[in-house]
Amino acid sequence: MPDPRAAALRAALNVHRPAVAMAAHSPLSARLAEEAGFEAIWASGFELSALHAVPDANILSMGTQLENVRAMAAMVRIPVVADIDTGFGNAVNVHYLVPAFVAAGAAAVVMEDKTFPKDSSLRPGGRQHLVPVAEFQGKIAAACDARGDSGCLVVARTEALIAGQGEAEALARGEAYAEAGADAVLIHSKQKTPDEIVSFCRAWSGRVPLVLVPTSYPQLDEAAIGALGKVGLVICGNHAIRAAVSAMRSTFKRIRAERSIAGVEGEIASVQEVFDLQGDAAMRGVEKRFLR
Protein backbone atom coordinates (compact mmCIF):
# COMPACT_ATOMS: atom_id res chain seq x y z
CA MET A 1 0.00 0.00 0.00
CA PRO A 2 1.39 3.46 -0.90
CA ASP A 3 2.62 5.46 2.09
CA PRO A 4 1.35 9.08 2.03
CA ARG A 5 4.42 10.30 3.93
CA ALA A 6 6.71 8.73 1.33
CA ALA A 7 4.67 10.44 -1.39
CA ALA A 8 4.93 13.75 0.49
CA LEU A 9 8.69 13.40 0.80
CA ARG A 10 9.05 12.55 -2.89
CA ALA A 11 7.02 15.63 -3.79
CA ALA A 12 9.14 17.81 -1.48
CA LEU A 13 12.41 17.03 -3.31
CA ASN A 14 12.45 20.36 -5.12
CA VAL A 15 15.93 21.09 -6.50
CA HIS A 16 15.19 24.84 -6.52
CA ARG A 17 13.91 24.89 -2.95
CA PRO A 18 15.24 21.79 -1.16
CA ALA A 19 13.40 20.23 1.75
CA VAL A 20 15.28 20.22 5.06
CA ALA A 21 15.40 17.27 7.45
CA MET A 22 16.53 17.61 11.06
CA ALA A 23 18.37 14.81 12.79
CA ALA A 24 16.69 13.08 15.72
CA HIS A 25 17.64 10.28 18.07
CA SER A 26 14.36 9.76 19.92
CA PRO A 27 10.63 10.35 19.60
CA LEU A 28 11.02 13.46 21.78
CA SER A 29 13.69 15.03 19.56
CA ALA A 30 11.64 14.09 16.48
CA ARG A 31 8.60 15.82 17.91
CA LEU A 32 10.64 18.95 18.66
CA ALA A 33 11.96 18.97 15.07
CA GLU A 34 8.42 18.71 13.73
CA GLU A 35 7.33 21.50 16.07
CA ALA A 36 10.13 23.69 14.67
CA GLY A 37 8.78 23.27 11.14
CA PHE A 38 11.25 20.92 9.46
CA GLU A 39 9.90 18.99 6.47
CA ALA A 40 11.33 15.63 7.55
CA ILE A 41 13.16 13.76 10.30
CA TRP A 42 16.60 12.23 9.79
CA ALA A 43 16.71 9.09 11.95
CA SER A 44 20.44 9.41 12.43
CA GLY A 45 22.59 6.40 13.20
CA PHE A 46 25.27 8.74 14.54
CA GLU A 47 22.81 10.37 16.94
CA LEU A 48 21.37 7.07 18.13
CA SER A 49 24.87 5.69 18.72
CA ALA A 50 25.75 8.82 20.67
CA LEU A 51 22.56 8.47 22.71
CA HIS A 52 23.77 5.01 23.72
CA ALA A 53 27.31 6.39 24.26
CA VAL A 54 28.88 3.97 21.76
CA PRO A 55 30.84 4.72 18.55
CA ASP A 56 29.03 5.13 15.25
CA ALA A 57 30.51 1.91 13.87
CA ASN A 58 27.62 -0.58 13.63
CA ILE A 59 27.90 -1.31 17.34
CA LEU A 60 24.13 -1.04 17.75
CA SER A 61 21.98 -3.77 16.23
CA MET A 62 19.68 -3.32 13.28
CA GLY A 63 16.78 -4.03 15.66
CA THR A 64 17.73 -1.09 17.88
CA GLN A 65 17.75 1.27 14.90
CA LEU A 66 14.51 -0.20 13.57
CA GLU A 67 12.65 0.24 16.85
CA ASN A 68 13.86 3.82 17.12
CA VAL A 69 12.49 4.57 13.64
CA ARG A 70 9.20 2.91 14.60
CA ALA A 71 8.92 4.96 17.78
CA MET A 72 9.69 8.24 15.99
CA ALA A 73 7.36 7.58 13.06
CA ALA A 74 4.53 6.88 15.52
CA MET A 75 4.97 10.30 17.15
CA VAL A 76 5.27 12.64 14.17
CA ARG A 77 3.25 13.36 11.04
CA ILE A 78 6.17 14.36 8.83
CA PRO A 79 8.29 11.81 6.90
CA VAL A 80 11.05 9.89 8.69
CA VAL A 81 14.20 9.21 6.67
CA ALA A 82 15.93 6.12 8.07
CA ASP A 83 19.69 5.86 8.18
CA ILE A 84 20.39 2.16 7.56
CA ASP A 85 24.18 2.57 7.35
CA THR A 86 25.56 -0.08 4.95
CA GLY A 87 22.43 -2.23 5.02
CA PHE A 88 23.75 -4.55 7.76
CA GLY A 89 25.27 -6.99 5.28
CA ASN A 90 24.90 -7.86 1.63
CA ALA A 91 21.99 -7.54 -0.82
CA VAL A 92 20.18 -10.45 0.83
CA ASN A 93 20.25 -8.69 4.22
CA VAL A 94 19.01 -5.50 2.55
CA HIS A 95 16.12 -7.35 0.90
CA TYR A 96 14.97 -8.56 4.32
CA LEU A 97 15.46 -5.36 6.30
CA VAL A 98 13.88 -2.80 3.95
CA PRO A 99 10.32 -4.16 4.38
CA ALA A 100 10.84 -4.02 8.14
CA PHE A 101 11.76 -0.32 7.95
CA VAL A 102 8.82 0.34 5.61
CA ALA A 103 6.48 -1.36 8.10
CA ALA A 104 8.03 0.74 10.88
CA GLY A 105 6.98 3.91 9.05
CA ALA A 106 10.15 4.96 7.20
CA ALA A 107 9.38 7.16 4.20
CA ALA A 108 12.92 6.68 2.89
CA VAL A 109 16.01 4.60 3.60
CA VAL A 110 19.55 5.87 3.08
CA MET A 111 22.28 3.29 2.47
CA GLU A 112 25.99 4.01 2.06
CA ASP A 113 28.57 2.25 -0.10
CA LYS A 114 31.12 1.45 2.61
CA THR A 115 32.04 -1.98 3.89
CA PHE A 116 30.34 -3.50 6.93
CA PRO A 117 31.02 -2.71 9.71
CA LYS A 118 31.24 0.97 8.83
CA ASP A 119 33.18 3.74 10.50
CA SER A 120 31.87 7.24 11.11
CA SER A 121 32.48 9.41 8.06
CA LEU A 122 33.73 12.42 10.00
CA ARG A 123 36.09 10.61 12.39
CA PRO A 124 39.70 11.64 11.75
CA GLY A 125 41.66 8.67 10.42
CA GLY A 126 38.55 6.53 10.12
CA ARG A 127 38.34 3.34 8.03
CA GLN A 128 36.65 4.48 4.84
CA HIS A 129 36.64 1.42 2.58
CA LEU A 130 34.11 1.25 -0.26
CA VAL A 131 32.48 -1.84 -1.71
CA PRO A 132 32.70 -2.49 -5.48
CA VAL A 133 30.21 -0.52 -7.56
CA ALA A 134 28.44 -3.63 -8.89
CA GLU A 135 27.98 -4.99 -5.38
CA PHE A 136 26.36 -1.79 -4.22
CA GLN A 137 24.16 -1.64 -7.31
CA GLY A 138 22.84 -5.04 -6.28
CA LYS A 139 22.05 -3.75 -2.80
CA ILE A 140 20.17 -0.77 -4.27
CA ALA A 141 18.20 -3.02 -6.61
CA ALA A 142 17.37 -5.31 -3.69
CA ALA A 143 16.09 -2.35 -1.67
CA CYS A 144 13.96 -1.10 -4.56
CA ASP A 145 12.45 -4.54 -5.07
CA ALA A 146 11.81 -5.08 -1.37
CA ARG A 147 9.96 -1.79 -0.79
CA GLY A 148 7.04 -3.10 -2.83
CA ASP A 149 4.33 -0.54 -3.60
CA SER A 150 5.00 1.54 -0.47
CA GLY A 151 6.69 4.35 -2.39
CA CYS A 152 9.51 4.38 0.17
CA LEU A 153 12.45 6.26 -1.35
CA VAL A 154 15.80 4.50 -1.70
CA VAL A 155 18.67 6.96 -1.33
CA ALA A 156 22.16 5.81 -2.29
CA ARG A 157 24.94 7.47 -0.32
CA THR A 158 28.39 7.49 -1.84
CA GLU A 159 31.39 8.02 0.41
CA ALA A 160 33.87 8.42 -2.46
CA LEU A 161 34.83 11.95 -1.42
CA ILE A 162 35.07 10.91 2.23
CA ALA A 163 37.39 8.07 1.17
CA GLY A 164 39.59 10.47 -0.80
CA GLN A 165 38.79 8.90 -4.18
CA GLY A 166 37.94 12.17 -5.90
CA GLU A 167 35.15 13.75 -7.87
CA ALA A 168 35.35 11.52 -10.94
CA GLU A 169 34.89 8.39 -8.85
CA ALA A 170 32.08 10.01 -6.87
CA LEU A 171 30.28 11.01 -10.07
CA ALA A 172 30.71 7.57 -11.61
CA ARG A 173 29.36 5.90 -8.51
CA GLY A 174 26.44 8.31 -8.26
CA GLU A 175 25.42 7.66 -11.87
CA ALA A 176 25.75 3.89 -11.41
CA TYR A 177 23.58 4.01 -8.31
CA ALA A 178 20.90 6.08 -10.06
CA GLU A 179 20.98 3.55 -12.91
CA ALA A 180 20.37 0.77 -10.36
CA GLY A 181 17.18 2.49 -9.23
CA ALA A 182 18.14 4.96 -6.48
CA ASP A 183 15.63 7.80 -6.14
CA ALA A 184 18.33 10.22 -4.96
CA VAL A 185 22.08 10.26 -4.35
CA LEU A 186 23.60 11.53 -1.13
CA ILE A 187 27.06 12.98 -1.66
CA HIS A 188 29.08 13.48 1.51
CA SER A 189 32.20 15.50 2.26
CA LYS A 190 34.26 16.30 5.36
CA GLN A 191 36.08 19.26 3.84
CA LYS A 192 35.80 22.46 5.88
CA THR A 193 34.79 24.46 2.82
CA PRO A 194 32.01 23.60 0.36
CA ASP A 195 34.26 23.76 -2.69
CA GLU A 196 34.34 20.05 -3.56
CA ILE A 197 30.62 19.66 -2.94
CA VAL A 198 29.78 22.67 -5.10
CA SER A 199 32.04 21.29 -7.84
CA PHE A 200 30.34 17.89 -7.63
CA CYS A 201 26.87 19.43 -7.77
CA ARG A 202 27.75 21.50 -10.82
CA ALA A 203 29.14 18.42 -12.57
CA TRP A 204 26.19 16.21 -11.64
CA SER A 205 23.94 15.22 -14.53
CA GLY A 206 20.74 15.86 -12.62
CA ARG A 207 19.51 12.34 -13.33
CA VAL A 208 18.11 12.17 -9.78
CA PRO A 209 18.12 14.80 -7.00
CA LEU A 210 21.12 15.05 -4.71
CA VAL A 211 21.09 15.03 -0.92
CA LEU A 212 23.60 17.07 1.11
CA VAL A 213 24.68 16.89 4.75
CA PRO A 214 26.54 20.19 5.28
CA THR A 215 27.91 19.41 8.75
CA SER A 216 31.51 20.25 7.85
CA TYR A 217 30.75 23.22 5.60
CA PRO A 218 27.90 25.10 7.36
CA GLN A 219 28.59 28.29 5.39
CA LEU A 220 26.71 26.73 2.45
CA ASP A 221 23.22 27.82 3.45
CA GLU A 222 19.84 26.79 2.07
CA ALA A 223 19.67 29.65 -0.44
CA ALA A 224 23.09 28.79 -1.88
CA ILE A 225 22.18 25.12 -2.07
CA GLY A 226 18.92 25.90 -3.84
CA ALA A 227 20.82 28.05 -6.35
CA LEU A 228 22.81 25.00 -7.43
CA GLY A 229 19.61 23.51 -8.88
CA LYS A 230 20.62 19.90 -8.18
CA VAL A 231 19.83 19.26 -4.50
CA GLY A 232 16.41 18.04 -3.35
CA LEU A 233 17.08 17.45 0.34
CA VAL A 234 19.37 18.96 2.96
CA ILE A 235 20.01 16.98 6.15
CA CYS A 236 21.04 18.64 9.41
CA GLY A 237 22.94 15.52 10.34
CA ASN A 238 23.74 15.69 14.05
CA HIS A 239 22.51 18.96 15.53
CA ALA A 240 19.95 17.49 17.91
CA ILE A 241 22.41 15.38 19.88
CA ARG A 242 25.09 18.09 19.83
CA ALA A 243 22.59 20.63 21.17
CA ALA A 244 21.44 18.18 23.84
CA VAL A 245 25.02 17.44 24.95
CA SER A 246 25.84 21.14 25.17
CA ALA A 247 22.69 22.04 27.10
CA MET A 248 22.93 19.14 29.56
CA ARG A 249 26.63 19.69 30.19
CA SER A 250 26.06 23.38 30.90
CA THR A 251 23.10 22.72 33.20
CA PHE A 252 24.81 19.93 35.12
CA LYS A 253 27.99 21.97 35.64
CA ARG A 254 26.04 24.96 36.93
CA ILE A 255 24.04 22.89 39.40
CA ARG A 256 27.23 21.37 40.80
CA ALA A 257 29.03 24.73 40.92
CA GLU A 258 26.15 26.56 42.63
CA ARG A 259 25.13 23.59 44.79
CA SER A 260 21.55 24.38 43.93
CA ILE A 261 19.01 23.85 41.16
CA ALA A 262 17.54 27.34 41.65
CA GLY A 263 19.88 29.10 39.22
CA VAL A 264 18.97 26.98 36.19
CA GLU A 265 15.23 26.91 36.79
CA GLY A 266 14.47 29.82 34.49
CA GLU A 267 16.71 28.53 31.71
CA ILE A 268 15.40 24.99 31.21
CA ALA A 269 12.05 23.69 29.97
CA SER A 270 9.27 23.69 32.52
CA VAL A 271 7.73 20.45 33.69
CA GLN A 272 4.51 21.54 31.97
CA GLU A 273 6.33 21.86 28.64
CA VAL A 274 7.53 18.29 29.01
CA PHE A 275 4.00 17.16 29.91
CA ASP A 276 2.77 18.82 26.71
CA LEU A 277 5.39 17.04 24.60
CA GLN A 278 4.37 13.75 26.21
CA GLY A 279 0.76 14.22 25.12
CA ASP A 280 -0.44 14.47 28.70
CA ALA A 281 -3.62 16.39 27.83
CA ALA A 282 -4.76 13.64 25.45
CA MET A 283 -4.20 11.02 28.13
CA ARG A 284 -6.29 13.04 30.60
CA GLY A 285 -9.08 13.06 28.04
CA VAL A 286 -8.91 9.26 27.79
CA GLU A 287 -9.01 9.04 31.58
CA LYS A 288 -12.20 11.11 31.73
CA ARG A 289 -13.88 9.01 29.06
CA PHE A 290 -12.97 5.51 30.13
CA LEU A 291 -11.72 5.23 33.71
CA ARG A 292 -14.47 3.97 36.00
N, C-alpha and C positions, 0 to 999 in steps of 0.2 A: 504494500500500500504506500502511495506517495506521502512523504513527510512534508507538511506545510512549512516547517522551519527550514528544511533543506531547500525548498523552493524559494523561500524568502532570502536565504543566503545567496543562492545562485543569482537571483535578481539584483541583489545589492552589489555584485562585483562590477562596479562601474569604473572603468579605467580613467575616467575624467574626474570622478569624485569617489575615490576608494572608500569602502567601508572600513571601520576601525574596530578591532576586537581587543578587549582588555583581558590580560591574563588573570586567572583565578586558580585557587588551590583548594577551595571548599565551597559548599553551597552558600555560606555567608558572604564570602568575597565575590561570588558570582552575582548574588542579589545586589550587592553594593555597586557592582559594575553596571548592572542593568539600570539601577536607580540613577546612576550618573549619565545615562543616555548612550552608552556604547551600543553598536549594532550587533555585536556578537561577543561570545565568551571564548577565550582561548584556554582550554583545559590543559594547562602547562605541566609537562612531565618534570621540568626543572623546579617549578614551584611546589609540586606535590612531594618531590624528593626532599626539598628544603624543609617542608612542613614536617616531614618525618626525620629530619636531621641526618639524612644519608646522602652520599654523592649522587649526582645525576648520571648514573652509569648502569642503568638497568638493574639496580639493586632491588627496587620494588617489583612486585609481581604484576603481570598483566591484570590479574583479578583486582588488585588494589586500584590500579588506574581505571579499570572498567567501572568499579563501584563508585569511584569519585565522579566520573562522568554521569553515571546514572543519578546520583544524588544532586548534582548541579542542574542537570536537565529537568529534574522534577520541580525545581524551585524557581526557575526563570522561564520567561516566555520567549526570549530571544534565542537565536541559534547557538549551539555549543559546538565548537571546533575541537575535536579530540586529537591530542598529540599521542600517536601510537609508536613513537620512536622509530625503530627499524622494523617494526612488525613482529617482534618477538620470535624471529626465526626465518624460515624460508617462505616460499609462495604458498605452501600447504598450510603453514601456521596462519598466514595472512587470510587465506580463504576461510578458515574457521573463526578467526577473531573478528573480522569486519561485521558479520551479521550480529554478533554479540554487542558491538558498539552501536550499531544501528538500532537494535532493540532497546539499548540503554538510553537512546534519545540523541545520539550524536548526529548533527546535521552535516558534518564533514569529518574526514580523517586525514591526518597529515603524516606521511611516512617518509623517512629520510634514507639516503642511499649509502649509509655507513654499515660497517660490519657489526654483528651482534656478538658480545655486548658493546654498546656504544660508549662514547665518552662525551662529556659536555663540550659543545662547540666552542665556547668562550674560555675554557680553561687553558691557561698558558701551558704549552708543552703537551697538550692532550693527544691521545691516540686518534688520529683522524684518518682511518683507512676506509676506502670506498669499495663497494662490491662491483663486479663487472656490470657494464651497462645492460647486457642481455638478461642477466639475473634479476636486476631491478625492474626491467620491463615486465618480466614474468610476475613479479610481485604486484606491480600496478594492475596488470590484466586480471590477476586473481582477485584483487580488491574490487575492481569494477564489476566482475562477474558476481561476486559474493554479495554485493549491496542490493541485488535484485531490483525491484521497481521502487525502492524507497526514495530515490533521488539524492541520496547521500553523496556529497562531493568527495572525490578522491584527489588529494593534493600531493604532488610529488615534490619532495624537498631535496635539492641537490646541495651537497656540502663540498663541491669542487673548489670553490674559492676558499673555504675554511681549510681545506686540505692543501692549499697552495698549488693547485693544479692549473690555475689560470682561467682567463675568460673563455678562450676557445673550447676548452674541455667542458666548462660550465654550460656554454651555449649548446654544445653537441649533446650533452646529457639532457638538458632541458627539452630540446627538440625530440630526442628519442623517447623521453617520458611522456610528452604530449602525444606522440604517435601511438604509444601503448595504451592511451585512453585517459590520461590524467586530465582533470578539469581545470587545473591551475598548477603552476610551478612556483615553489618557494625557493628563492635564491637568497642565501645567507652569506654574511661577511662579518669579520671581526676587526676590520680596519677602522681606525678612529676617525677617518673622514669618509664621506660617501662617494668618493671618486670612482672606485671600482664598481660599486653598485649602479651608479648613474651610467657609467660606460656600458655595463651589461644591459641595462634597461633600454638604452638607445640602440644597442645592437640586436635586441630581441625581436624576433619576427612578428610577435603579436598573435601567434597561433592560439594561445590560451592566455588568460590573464596571469600576471605575476603576483606573488605575495612577498611582502617585505617585513622584516623584523628589525627595525632600526635601533636596537639597543646600543650598539657601539658608535653609531653616528647620529645622535639625536638632533643635530642641526638640520637634518633633512626633514622638514616639517610636512604636514599633510598637503599644503598648497603646492609645495615643490614636487612632491610625489605625484600629485594629480596632474601637474604640468607635463610630466614624462609621458603620459598617455598610454602606459603599459601595465600599470599596477591596479589590481582590483580589490586587494585587501591589505591592510596594514595591521600588524600584530604588535601590541605593547607586551613584550614577551615575558617580563618578570617584575613588573612594577608593583603588583599587589603584595608579593612576599617581601620585597625590599622595603616598601612603605611600612609594612607590619613590623618587620625587624627593627627599623629605625624608631618607630613610635613606642614599641614595647621596651626597647633598650633605654630610651630616654625616660620613660615613666618609671621603670624599675629603679634606675639609678637615682632619680630624684627622691623617690620614697625612701630608699636606703639612706641617702645623704641627709634628708630632713627628718628622718625617723618619724614620719607621719604621712598619712595619705591625704591630708587636708590640702596641701599645696597643689596637687594634680587634679583635684576634683573638678575644677572649672575648665580643664583642658582635655578631658576624656569624655567619651560618649556617656550619656546618662543611662541608668538602668532602664528607663522607659524606652529610650531609643533602641536598646537591645531587644526589649520585649516586642516592639513594633516589627523589628526585623525577623523575629521568631514567629510572627503571625499570631501573637497572643490574643488579639481581639477576635480573630476568627474562631479560635478555640473556645473563648468565653461564650461566643454565640452558640457553638455546638453544645456546650454545657447547659445553657438555658433551655435548649430545645429537647435534649435527650436524657439528661441526668435526672433520675427519680429519687 
